[in-house]
Amino acid sequence: MPLKCASFFAGVGGIDLGFKNAGFEVVYANEIDSKPVITFEKNFKIKVDNRDIKEVADDLENNIDNIGKIDVILAGFPCQAFSVAGLRQGFNDEKGRGNLFFEVMRIVRKKKPTVIFLENVKNLLTHDHGNTFHVIEECLVKEGYNITYRILNTMEYGNLPQNRERIYIVAFKNQDQLDRFNWIEPIPLTNTLEHIIDFHSKLDDKYYYTADKFKRYSEIKDYINKYYTVYQWRRIYVRENKSGVCPTLTANMGTGGHNVPLIYTDYGIRKLTPRECFKLQGFPDTYILPENMALSHLYKQAGNSVSVSVIERIANNILQAL
C-alpha cells in the first residue's frame, strides 16, 4: 500500500503531483482559494477541502477528523510574508500569512505523521536574522521531529530552465530514517527554453506586446531582439536573463508590470502563455488547465506553485529512506 499524504496550501497540486509521481498517494488536500481548487480537482480524483486551515485545525482539536489516516504532511505554506519580493514581515505579517505555519503544527500535533515536507522561499532561512527559521525548527523538534533542509535552485536540481531558489525542509519522526535520507544532487540542464517555449508559432494576439497595447513599447522593441532568451521590463530598462533560463515566475506576473517574462518570437514580442509557465514549473502537457478561467488566475497559480521535478526527486529519496 502506498504511503498516504495530506496536503495543505495545496494550490494547483504541484507538491502533490511530485509525491504522487514518486509513488505516494494523496488522500486529502486543503486550499482556501477557490480558483486553484478548480485546477486541482481537474487533475486529481479527490475533493479539495476548500476551507481556512484554521478551521481544519479547530476541527481536529474538537475531535472532528476530516483527514483520516496519513503518513506524510505536505505544506507549501504562504511565502509572501518572508519573500524578498514582499514586505518581509514574517510572523508579524498583517494579513496573518506568516502565522499559518503554526496552524500546520496544530495539525501535526494531532495527526503525528511519519514525515513532514515543507517548501518556502529561500529568504525564510535568513528572515529576521535567522530567528524565524529558528522558531520553525524549534516547533518541529519540540514535537519530536528530526529535520534537515536545503536551498535548491530549480535550474540545477530540476532540469527546468527557471532560476528559482527555494528552501525545502524534510522532518522525520524516526532518526534512523533521517540518517538514511540523502539530499538530491545537481543534474545537467538539458530541458532548455526552446523545449518549453514556442518561439516560432503564431499565437493568440492577446499574448503580444504592440505599440497600441503597451505604452512603453518604443522603449522595449529595440532591446528585446534575440530568440531563446527571456527578458523583463524593469520599469526603466529591459533586463535580459543571460544564463539561458527564465527568471523566477511570480504570482503577479499576469497583472502586467515589471516582472512579466517577455520573449522575442517570429511574430513579435510576447509574454509567456499560462501553459508555458506551468511547463517551466515541471507540469506535463497533460495537466489540465481550466478553459474558462481568467489568464490572471492561471498566471498566479503557476507563479504560486512549485517545481514538480524537484519535489519528485526529493520525494523519491524520502521514500527510499522510509
ABEGO torsion letter per residue (X at the ends): XBBBBBBBGAEAGAAAAAAAAAGBBBABBBBABAAAAAAAAAABABBBBBBBAAAAAAAAAAGBBAAEBBABBBBBBBAAAABAABAGAEAABAAGAAAAAAAAAAAAAAAGBABBBBBBBAAAAABGGGAAAAAAAAAAAAAGBBBBBBBBBAAAAAGBBBBBBBBBBBBBABAAAAAABBBBBBBBBABBAAAABBAABBBBAAABBBAAABAAAAAAAAABABBGBBBBBAGABBBBBAAGBBBBBBAAAAAEEAABBBBBBAAEBBBBBAAAAAAAAGBBAABBBBAABBAAAAAAAAAABBBAAAAAAAAAAAAAAX
